[in-house]
């Protein structure tokens, strides 16, 4: 069977390539894509060739083909229907960390069934919500904590939405773009400009992938507090003011990266457990607020060229439709 897949071929450039699918093995399934999501920050970074050479192997997506910078088949937010496979999966919708491709053969243990009450468009956010869950596991919020999330991209919005379920004494989403304020209000989240954000936080989670955002995160943290860095800066090298708040107030700065389970949970949770938990969280219809108009799969090369060049798009996650 032939299929088509999206390949990044150069700076801001991509194309649809024809591929021949292998036969389905005993522990595999044939999946027909319904939707996939464009993770704007990461995928535009890939299109710009912004992955540092030193981490080319470490930052590969689970089913990536090709090598950075390009040509490379990249992506990790795929929702599809199992057309052929074991009886417990056949005919079911599944989520997979797979690139943008019409049909694919994948191991059954890489496919997570989607709850019936989670629409396919919303289900593409499973990988992003999984990242958010990992960041919360890394930060370990406690009853009555004061928490700030800096940066309202897809990950920052998902982290803050999940944290609204915690018994915190204060939760602020700190963002420079005032256009995001209305979205925060619809989410039930307190939006705050950096200059108005309250300091002395117990936990600050940084998601802006901007040097100024990291500076703000360090400023908002209280003495001996934790700053969890979720951003991927790629080959950008931000200047970090270690001689200021960081050193004087004994702050703790550590990274959270979804490729590994948070240290506090890795002995008792698997990647499959974490992804299933993310899909369970997506029964909340508020997450639809993050979805925007994307494109048909046939139009993905032109769409990604525009997005990489700074095209606004709508929403935080653009949906690719395969119907």
C-alpha positions as YAML, in Angstrom:
chain: A
units: angstrom
residues:
- id: 1
  name: UNK
  ca: [0.00, 0.00, 0.00]
- id: 2
  name: UNK
  ca: [1.23, 3.49, -0.86]
- id: 3
  name: UNK
  ca: [0.86, 6.49, 1.41]
- id: 4
  name: UNK
  ca: [2.03, 10.10, 1.53]
- id: 5
  name: UNK
  ca: [4.04, 11.78, 4.28]
- id: 6
  name: UNK
  ca: [5.16, 15.34, 4.92]
- id: 7
  name: UNK
  ca: [8.92, 15.90, 4.84]
- id: 8
  name: UNK
  ca: [10.80, 19.05, 5.80]
- id: 9
  name: UNK
  ca: [13.31, 19.62, 3.00]
- id: 10
  name: UNK
  ca: [14.96, 22.97, 3.78]
- id: 11
  name: UNK
  ca: [14.55, 26.28, 5.61]
- id: 12
  name: UNK
  ca: [10.78, 26.81, 5.77]
- id: 13
  name: UNK
  ca: [10.23, 24.26, 3.00]
- id: 14
  name: UNK
  ca: [8.49, 20.91, 2.86]
- id: 15
  name: UNK
  ca: [6.86, 18.48, 0.46]
- id: 16
  name: UNK
  ca: [4.57, 15.46, 0.37]
- id: 17
  name: UNK
  ca: [6.44, 12.29, -0.51]
- id: 18
  name: UNK
  ca: [5.03, 8.94, -1.56]
- id: 19
  name: UNK
  ca: [6.10, 5.93, 0.48]
- id: 20
  name: UNK
  ca: [5.32, 2.23, 0.43]
- id: 21
  name: UNK
  ca: [4.01, 0.84, 3.69]
- id: 22
  name: UNK
  ca: [5.42, -2.41, 5.08]
- id: 23
  name: UNK
  ca: [3.15, -5.37, 5.77]
- id: 24
  name: UNK
  ca: [1.50, -5.34, 9.18]
- id: 25
  name: UNK
  ca: [3.24, -7.67, 11.64]
- id: 26
  name: UNK
  ca: [1.71, -9.56, 14.59]
- id: 27
  name: UNK
  ca: [2.33, -6.74, 17.10]
- id: 28
  name: UNK
  ca: [1.53, -3.92, 14.72]
- id: 29
  name: UNK
  ca: [-1.49, -2.09, 13.35]
- id: 30
  name: UNK
  ca: [-2.36, -0.19, 10.20]
- id: 31
  name: UNK
  ca: [-3.66, 3.27, 11.07]
- id: 32
  name: UNK
  ca: [-5.49, 5.72, 8.79]
- id: 33
  name: UNK
  ca: [-4.90, 9.30, 9.90]
- id: 34
  name: UNK
  ca: [-7.92, 11.43, 10.75]
- id: 35
  name: UNK
  ca: [-6.22, 14.51, 12.20]
- id: 36
  name: UNK
  ca: [-2.77, 15.66, 13.20]
- id: 37
  name: UNK
  ca: [-1.66, 18.72, 15.09]
- id: 38
  name: UNK
  ca: [1.07, 21.22, 14.32]
- id: 39
  name: UNK
  ca: [3.06, 21.98, 17.45]
- id: 40
  name: UNK
  ca: [3.86, 25.50, 16.29]
- id: 41
  name: UNK
  ca: [6.85, 26.37, 18.46]
- id: 42
  name: UNK
  ca: [8.72, 23.11, 18.00]
- id: 43
  name: UNK
  ca: [7.85, 22.49, 14.36]
- id: 44
  name: UNK
  ca: [8.77, 26.00, 13.23]
- id: 45
  name: UNK
  ca: [12.08, 25.58, 15.10]
- id: 46
  name: UNK
  ca: [12.65, 22.35, 13.13]
- id: 47
  name: UNK
  ca: [11.76, 24.13, 9.87]
- id: 48
  name: UNK
  ca: [14.35, 26.81, 10.66]
- id: 49
  name: UNK
  ca: [17.00, 24.15, 11.27]
- id: 50
  name: UNK
  ca: [17.34, 25.25, 14.89]
- id: 51
  name: UNK
  ca: [18.27, 21.93, 16.53]
- id: 52
  name: UNK
  ca: [21.81, 22.12, 17.94]
- id: 53
  name: UNK
  ca: [24.16, 19.59, 16.33]
- id: 54
  name: UNK
  ca: [25.16, 18.23, 19.74]
- id: 55
  name: UNK
  ca: [21.62, 16.99, 20.48]
- id: 56
  name: UNK
  ca: [20.51, 15.80, 17.03]
- id: 57
  name: UNK
  ca: [20.15, 12.23, 18.30]
- id: 58
  name: UNK
  ca: [18.66, 13.15, 21.69]
- id: 59
  name: UNK
  ca: [15.89, 15.33, 20.21]
- id: 60
  name: UNK
  ca: [14.58, 12.88, 17.62]
- id: 61
  name: UNK
  ca: [10.82, 12.36, 17.64]
- id: 62
  name: UNK
  ca: [9.67, 8.75, 18.30]
- id: 63
  name: UNK
  ca: [8.90, 7.88, 14.65]
- id: 64
  name: UNK
  ca: [11.07, 10.46, 12.94]
- id: 65
  name: UNK
  ca: [12.78, 9.52, 9.70]
- id: 66
  name: UNK
  ca: [15.78, 11.33, 8.27]
- id: 67
  name: UNK
  ca: [18.24, 13.41, 10.25]
- id: 68
  name: UNK
  ca: [18.32, 17.02, 11.38]
- id: 69
  name: UNK
  ca: [18.38, 19.51, 9.94]
- id: 70
  name: UNK
  ca: [16.78, 18.01, 6.79]
- id: 71
  name: UNK
  ca: [15.35, 16.23, 4.95]
- id: 72
  name: UNK
  ca: [13.38, 14.95, 7.90]
- id: 73
  name: UNK
  ca: [9.92, 13.53, 8.55]
- id: 74
  name: UNK
  ca: [8.90, 15.05, 11.85]
- id: 75
  name: UNK
  ca: [5.78, 15.39, 14.02]
- id: 76
  name: UNK
  ca: [4.19, 13.82, 17.07]
- id: 77
  name: UNK
  ca: [0.48, 14.69, 17.34]
- id: 78
  name: UNK
  ca: [-1.45, 12.13, 15.31]
- id: 79
  name: UNK
  ca: [-5.00, 10.83, 15.67]
- id: 80
  name: UNK
  ca: [-6.11, 7.95, 13.49]
- id: 81
  name: UNK
  ca: [-8.41, 4.97, 13.03]
- id: 82
  name: UNK
  ca: [-7.04, 1.43, 13.26]
- id: 83
  name: UNK
  ca: [-7.97, -0.29, 10.00]
- id: 84
  name: UNK
  ca: [-6.07, -3.50, 10.59]
- id: 85
  name: UNK
  ca: [-4.70, -4.91, 13.82]
- id: 86
  name: UNK
  ca: [-5.60, -6.82, 16.98]
- id: 87
  name: UNK
  ca: [-9.30, -7.10, 17.82]
- id: 88
  name: UNK
  ca: [-9.09, -4.79, 20.85]
- id: 89
  name: UNK
  ca: [-7.85, -1.95, 18.62]
- id: 90
  name: UNK
  ca: [-9.42, -2.57, 15.22]
- id: 91
  name: UNK
  ca: [-12.01, 0.09, 14.40]
- id: 92
  name: UNK
  ca: [-10.95, 2.29, 17.32]
- id: 93
  name: UNK
  ca: [-9.52, 5.79, 17.28]
- id: 94
  name: UNK
  ca: [-5.99, 6.02, 18.65]
- id: 95
  name: UNK
  ca: [-3.39, 8.65, 19.42]
- id: 96
  name: UNK
  ca: [0.23, 8.15, 18.32]
- id: 97
  name: UNK
  ca: [3.41, 10.21, 18.46]
- id: 98
  name: UNK
  ca: [3.64, 9.93, 14.68]
- id: 99
  name: UNK
  ca: [4.56, 12.48, 11.97]
- id: 100
  name: UNK
  ca: [2.10, 13.95, 9.45]
- id: 101
  name: UNK
  ca: [1.27, 10.96, 7.23]
- id: 102
  name: UNK
  ca: [-1.91, 9.58, 5.61]
- id: 103
  name: UNK
  ca: [-1.50, 5.97, 6.74]
- id: 104
  name: UNK
  ca: [1.17, 4.27, 8.79]
- id: 105
  name: UNK
  ca: [2.09, 0.96, 10.38]
- id: 106
  name: UNK
  ca: [3.03, 1.26, 14.05]
- id: 107
  name: UNK
  ca: [3.64, -1.04, 17.03]
- id: 108
  name: UNK
  ca: [0.43, -1.59, 18.98]
- id: 109
  name: UNK
  ca: [2.10, -0.51, 22.22]
- id: 110
  name: UNK
  ca: [2.67, 2.92, 20.63]
- id: 111
  name: UNK
  ca: [-1.07, 3.42, 20.07]
- id: 112
  name: UNK
  ca: [-3.25, 4.80, 22.86]
- id: 113
  name: UNK
  ca: [-7.04, 4.37, 22.55]
- id: 114
  name: UNK
  ca: [-8.95, 7.66, 22.67]
- id: 115
  name: UNK
  ca: [-11.93, 7.91, 25.05]
- id: 116
  name: UNK
  ca: [-15.26, 8.11, 23.23]
- id: 117
  name: UNK
  ca: [-16.03, 11.52, 24.74]
- id: 118
  name: UNK
  ca: [-12.83, 13.14, 23.42]
- id: 119
  name: UNK
  ca: [-13.34, 14.52, 19.87]
- id: 120
  name: UNK
  ca: [-10.60, 13.79, 17.34]
- id: 121
  name: UNK
  ca: [-9.58, 17.45, 16.96]
- id: 122
  name: UNK
  ca: [-9.10, 17.82, 20.71]
- id: 123
  name: UNK
  ca: [-7.29, 14.49, 20.97]
- id: 124
  name: UNK
  ca: [-4.34, 15.82, 18.95]
- id: 125
  name: UNK
  ca: [-3.41, 17.81, 22.07]
- id: 126
  name: UNK
  ca: [-2.60, 14.60, 23.96]
- id: 127
  name: UNK
  ca: [1.14, 14.98, 23.39]
- id: 128
  name: UNK
  ca: [1.07, 18.57, 24.64]
- id: 129
  name: UNK
  ca: [-1.03, 17.73, 27.71]
- id: 130
  name: UNK
  ca: [1.39, 14.87, 28.38]
- id: 131
  name: UNK
  ca: [4.21, 17.45, 28.40]
- id: 132
  name: UNK
  ca: [2.18, 19.58, 30.81]
- id: 133
  name: UNK
  ca: [1.59, 16.63, 33.17]
- id: 134
  name: UNK
  ca: [5.31, 15.89, 33.20]
- id: 135
  name: UNK
  ca: [6.10, 19.52, 34.06]
- id: 136
  name: UNK
  ca: [3.63, 19.43, 36.95]
- id: 137
  name: UNK
  ca: [5.18, 16.19, 38.20]
- id: 138
  name: UNK
  ca: [8.57, 17.91, 38.03]
- id: 139
  name: UNK
  ca: [7.37, 20.96, 40.00]
- id: 140
  name: UNK
  ca: [5.31, 19.02, 42.61]
- id: 141
  name: UNK
  ca: [2.86, 21.76, 43.71]
- id: 142
  name: UNK
  ca: [1.56, 21.57, 47.28]
- id: 143
  name: UNK
  ca: [-1.61, 22.71, 49.03]
- id: 144
  name: UNK
  ca: [-1.73, 26.51, 49.25]
- id: 145
  name: UNK
  ca: [1.26, 27.11, 46.95]
- id: 146
  name: UNK
  ca: [1.77, 30.36, 45.03]
- id: 147
  name: UNK
  ca: [2.47, 29.42, 41.40]
- id: 148
  name: UNK
  ca: [3.26, 31.39, 38.26]
- id: 149
  name: UNK
  ca: [3.40, 30.02, 34.72]
- id: 150
  name: UNK
  ca: [5.40, 32.28, 32.38]
- id: 151
  name: UNK
  ca: [4.48, 32.09, 28.70]
- id: 152
  name: UNK
  ca: [1.13, 31.23, 27.11]
- id: 153
  name: UNK
  ca: [1.94, 28.97, 24.22]
- id: 154
  name: UNK
  ca: [0.37, 25.52, 23.87]
- id: 155
  name: UNK
  ca: [2.36, 24.04, 26.74]
- id: 156
  name: UNK
  ca: [1.96, 27.00, 29.09]
- id: 157
  name: UNK
  ca: [-1.79, 27.09, 28.50]
- id: 158
  name: UNK
  ca: [-2.14, 23.34, 29.13]
- id: 159
  name: UNK
  ca: [-0.05, 23.48, 32.31]
- id: 160
  name: UNK
  ca: [-2.10, 26.36, 33.69]
- id: 161
  name: UNK
  ca: [-5.40, 24.71, 32.77]
- id: 162
  name: UNK
  ca: [-4.40, 21.55, 34.65]
- id: 163
  name: UNK
  ca: [-3.19, 23.57, 37.64]
- id: 164
  name: UNK
  ca: [-6.63, 25.18, 38.04]
- id: 165
  name: UNK
  ca: [-7.69, 21.82, 39.50]
- id: 166
  name: UNK
  ca: [-5.13, 22.12, 42.33]
- id: 167
  name: UNK
  ca: [-5.87, 23.75, 45.73]
- id: 168
  name: UNK
  ca: [-3.39, 26.59, 45.22]
- id: 169
  name: UNK
  ca: [-3.57, 29.91, 47.01]
- id: 170
  name: UNK
  ca: [-2.48, 31.77, 43.86]
- id: 171
  name: UNK
  ca: [-2.08, 30.91, 40.19]
- id: 172
  name: UNK
  ca: [-1.07, 33.48, 37.58]
- id: 173
  name: UNK
  ca: [-0.31, 33.05, 33.89]
- id: 174
  name: UNK
  ca: [2.30, 35.67, 33.00]
- id: 175
  name: UNK
  ca: [2.33, 36.73, 29.35]
- id: 176
  name: UNK
  ca: [3.51, 39.77, 27.37]
- id: 177
  name: UNK
  ca: [0.87, 39.50, 24.62]
- id: 178
  name: UNK
  ca: [-2.36, 41.21, 25.76]
- id: 179
  name: UNK
  ca: [-4.25, 39.39, 22.98]
- id: 180
  name: UNK
  ca: [-4.09, 36.24, 25.11]
- id: 181
  name: UNK
  ca: [-6.02, 37.83, 27.99]
- id: 182
  name: UNK
  ca: [-9.44, 37.02, 26.54]
- id: 183
  name: UNK
  ca: [-8.45, 33.38, 26.06]
- id: 184
  name: UNK
  ca: [-7.30, 33.20, 29.69]
- id: 185
  name: UNK
  ca: [-10.63, 34.56, 30.87]
- id: 186
  name: UNK
  ca: [-12.48, 31.90, 28.90]
- id: 187
  name: UNK
  ca: [-10.22, 29.27, 30.46]
- id: 188
  name: UNK
  ca: [-10.88, 30.64, 33.94]
- id: 189
  name: UNK
  ca: [-7.21, 31.59, 34.33]
- id: 190
  name: UNK
  ca: [-5.79, 34.82, 35.80]
- id: 191
  name: UNK
  ca: [-3.82, 36.63, 33.08]
- id: 192
  name: UNK
  ca: [-1.03, 38.94, 34.24]
- id: 193
  name: UNK
  ca: [1.48, 41.16, 32.44]
- id: 194
  name: UNK
  ca: [5.10, 40.63, 33.57]
- id: 195
  name: UNK
  ca: [5.31, 44.02, 35.27]
- id: 196
  name: UNK
  ca: [2.18, 43.27, 37.34]
- id: 197
  name: UNK
  ca: [2.97, 39.67, 38.29]
- id: 198
  name: UNK
  ca: [3.26, 38.87, 41.98]
- id: 199
  name: UNK
  ca: [6.58, 37.59, 43.24]
- id: 200
  name: UNK
  ca: [7.59, 35.36, 46.18]
- id: 201
  name: UNK
  ca: [6.25, 32.31, 44.33]
- id: 202
  name: UNK
  ca: [6.82, 28.79, 45.60]
- id: 203
  name: UNK
  ca: [6.98, 27.46, 42.03]
- id: 204
  name: UNK
  ca: [7.54, 29.18, 38.69]
- id: 205
  name: UNK
  ca: [7.17, 27.20, 35.47]
- id: 206
  name: UNK
  ca: [8.77, 28.86, 32.44]
- id: 207
  name: UNK
  ca: [7.40, 28.10, 28.96]
- id: 208
  name: UNK
  ca: [8.03, 31.21, 26.83]
- id: 209
  name: UNK
  ca: [11.28, 30.10, 25.12]
- id: 210
  name: UNK
  ca: [12.39, 33.73, 25.43]
- id: 211
  name: UNK
  ca: [15.29, 35.19, 27.37]
- id: 212
  name: UNK
  ca: [13.06, 37.90, 28.86]
- id: 213
  name: UNK
  ca: [10.61, 35.24, 30.05]
- id: 214
  name: UNK
  ca: [13.35, 33.33, 31.85]
- id: 215
  name: UNK
  ca: [14.49, 36.53, 33.54]
- id: 216
  name: UNK
  ca: [10.91, 37.14, 34.67]
- id: 217
  name: UNK
  ca: [10.63, 33.57, 36.00]
- id: 218
  name: UNK
  ca: [13.76, 34.01, 38.13]
- id: 219
  name: UNK
  ca: [12.50, 37.35, 39.42]
- id: 220
  name: UNK
  ca: [9.13, 35.92, 40.50]
- id: 221
  name: UNK
  ca: [10.56, 32.97, 42.43]
- id: 222
  name: UNK
  ca: [10.76, 33.29, 46.20]
- id: 223
  name: UNK
  ca: [13.79, 32.38, 48.32]
- id: 224
  name: UNK
  ca: [14.87, 28.75, 47.79]
- id: 225
  name: UNK
  ca: [11.99, 28.32, 45.30]
- id: 226
  name: UNK
  ca: [11.92, 26.11, 42.20]
- id: 227
  name: UNK
  ca: [11.97, 27.37, 38.62]
- id: 228
  name: UNK
  ca: [11.10, 24.58, 36.19]
- id: 229
  name: UNK
  ca: [12.25, 25.25, 32.61]
- id: 230
  name: UNK
  ca: [9.97, 23.65, 30.02]
- id: 231
  name: UNK
  ca: [11.02, 25.75, 26.99]
- id: 232
  name: UNK
  ca: [13.14, 24.36, 24.20]
- id: 233
  name: UNK
  ca: [15.46, 27.16, 23.07]
- id: 234
  name: UNK
  ca: [17.01, 25.10, 20.27]
- id: 235
  name: UNK
  ca: [20.26, 26.71, 19.11]
- id: 236
  name: UNK
  ca: [19.43, 30.02, 20.82]
- id: 237
  name: UNK
  ca: [21.65, 30.75, 23.80]
- id: 238
  name: UNK
  ca: [19.79, 32.94, 26.32]
- id: 239
  name: UNK
  ca: [21.69, 35.08, 28.80]
- id: 240
  name: UNK
  ca: [20.70, 34.04, 32.32]
- id: 241
  name: UNK
  ca: [21.19, 36.56, 35.17]
- id: 242
  name: UNK
  ca: [22.84, 34.20, 37.64]
- id: 243
  name: UNK
  ca: [24.43, 37.08, 39.55]
- id: 244
  name: UNK
  ca: [21.10, 38.59, 40.50]
- id: 245
  name: UNK
  ca: [18.03, 36.84, 42.00]
- id: 246
  name: UNK
  ca: [19.28, 33.34, 41.21]
- id: 247
  name: UNK
  ca: [22.41, 33.48, 43.34]
- id: 248
  name: UNK
  ca: [21.28, 35.82, 46.14]
- id: 249
  name: UNK
  ca: [18.07, 33.92, 46.86]
- id: 250
  name: UNK
  ca: [19.36, 30.36, 46.35]
- id: 251
  name: UNK
  ca: [16.94, 29.49, 43.57]
- id: 252
  name: UNK
  ca: [16.66, 26.04, 42.01]
- id: 253
  name: UNK
  ca: [16.53, 25.88, 38.19]
- id: 254
  name: UNK
  ca: [15.93, 22.55, 36.48]
- id: 255
  name: UNK
  ca: [14.73, 21.28, 33.13]
- id: 256
  name: UNK
  ca: [11.59, 19.32, 32.32]
- id: 257
  name: UNK
  ca: [11.61, 17.40, 29.05]
- id: 258
  name: UNK
  ca: [8.83, 15.05, 28.01]
- id: 259
  name: UNK
  ca: [11.21, 12.42, 26.61]
- id: 260
  name: UNK
  ca: [11.78, 11.17, 30.15]
- id: 261
  name: UNK
  ca: [9.33, 10.64, 33.00]
- id: 262
  name: UNK
  ca: [9.75, 13.17, 35.81]
- id: 263
  name: UNK
  ca: [12.21, 11.87, 38.39]
- id: 264
  name: UNK
  ca: [9.58, 11.83, 41.14]
- id: 265
  name: UNK
  ca: [7.39, 9.42, 39.11]
- id: 266
  name: UNK
  ca: [9.66, 7.44, 36.80]
- id: 267
  name: UNK
  ca: [9.79, 4.34, 39.03]
- id: 268
  name: UNK
  ca: [6.00, 4.07, 39.24]
- id: 269
  name: UNK
  ca: [4.71, 5.47, 35.91]
- id: 270
  name: UNK
  ca: [5.34, 4.52, 32.30]
- id: 271
  name: UNK
  ca: [5.10, 6.65, 29.18]
- id: 272
  name: UNK
  ca: [1.87, 4.80, 28.37]
- id: 273
  name: UNK
  ca: [0.44, 5.66, 31.81]
- id: 274
  name: UNK
  ca: [1.27, 9.33, 31.31]
- id: 275
  name: UNK
  ca: [-0.25, 9.49, 27.81]
- id: 276
  name: UNK
  ca: [-3.44, 7.73, 28.95]
- id: 277
  name: UNK
  ca: [-3.71, 10.27, 31.76]
- id: 278
  name: UNK
  ca: [-3.37, 13.10, 29.23]
- id: 279
  name: UNK
  ca: [-6.22, 11.71, 27.12]
- id: 280
  name: UNK
  ca: [-8.36, 11.40, 30.24]
- id: 281
  name: UNK
  ca: [-7.70, 15.08, 31.00]
- id: 282
  name: UNK
  ca: [-8.86, 15.98, 27.48]
- id: 283
  name: UNK
  ca: [-12.45, 15.12, 28.35]
- id: 284
  name: UNK
  ca: [-12.46, 18.77, 29.52]
- id: 285
  name: UNK
  ca: [-13.98, 20.83, 26.65]
- id: 286
  name: UNK
  ca: [-11.96, 23.92, 27.67]
- id: 287
  name: UNK
  ca: [-9.06, 22.53, 25.67]
- id: 288
  name: UNK
  ca: [-11.02, 23.23, 22.46]
- id: 289
  name: UNK
  ca: [-10.09, 26.89, 23.03]
- id: 290
  name: UNK
  ca: [-6.51, 26.08, 21.97]
- id: 291
  name: UNK
  ca: [-7.51, 24.68, 18.58]
- id: 292
  name: UNK
  ca: [-7.36, 26.79, 15.45]
- id: 293
  name: UNK
  ca: [-7.98, 26.45, 11.77]
- id: 294
  name: UNK
  ca: [-5.24, 24.56, 10.01]
- id: 295
  name: UNK
  ca: [-5.38, 23.00, 6.57]
- id: 296
  name: UNK
  ca: [-6.08, 19.92, 4.54]
- id: 297
  name: UNK
  ca: [-3.19, 17.48, 4.38]
- id: 298
  name: UNK
  ca: [-2.78, 18.22, 0.64]
- id: 299
  name: UNK
  ca: [-2.08, 21.87, 1.50]
- id: 300
  name: UNK
  ca: [0.36, 21.24, 4.38]
- id: 301
  name: UNK
  ca: [3.57, 22.27, 2.52]
- id: 302
  name: UNK
  ca: [2.16, 25.72, 1.67]
- id: 303
  name: UNK
  ca: [0.63, 26.08, 5.13]
- id: 304
  name: UNK
  ca: [3.90, 25.28, 6.93]
- id: 305
  name: UNK
  ca: [5.85, 27.64, 4.66]
- id: 306
  name: UNK
  ca: [3.49, 30.46, 5.65]
- id: 307
  name: UNK
  ca: [3.56, 29.53, 9.35]
- id: 308
  name: UNK
  ca: [7.36, 29.35, 9.38]
- id: 309
  name: UNK
  ca: [7.56, 32.75, 7.72]
- id: 310
  name: UNK
  ca: [5.54, 34.25, 10.58]
- id: 311
  name: UNK
  ca: [2.00, 33.69, 9.36]
- id: 312
  name: UNK
  ca: [-0.36, 34.12, 12.27]
- id: 313
  name: UNK
  ca: [-2.68, 31.17, 11.82]
- id: 314
  name: UNK
  ca: [-5.54, 30.91, 14.29]
- id: 315
  name: UNK
  ca: [-5.43, 29.28, 17.69]
- id: 316
  name: UNK
  ca: [-2.39, 27.75, 19.31]
- id: 317
  name: UNK
  ca: [-2.59, 24.32, 17.69]
- id: 318
  name: UNK
  ca: [-3.34, 24.09, 13.97]
- id: 319
  name: UNK
  ca: [-5.25, 21.00, 12.86]
- id: 320
  name: UNK
  ca: [-4.33, 19.05, 9.74]
- id: 321
  name: UNK
  ca: [-7.41, 17.31, 8.27]
- id: 322
  name: UNK
  ca: [-7.04, 14.06, 6.30]
- id: 323
  name: UNK
  ca: [-10.71, 13.51, 5.43]
...
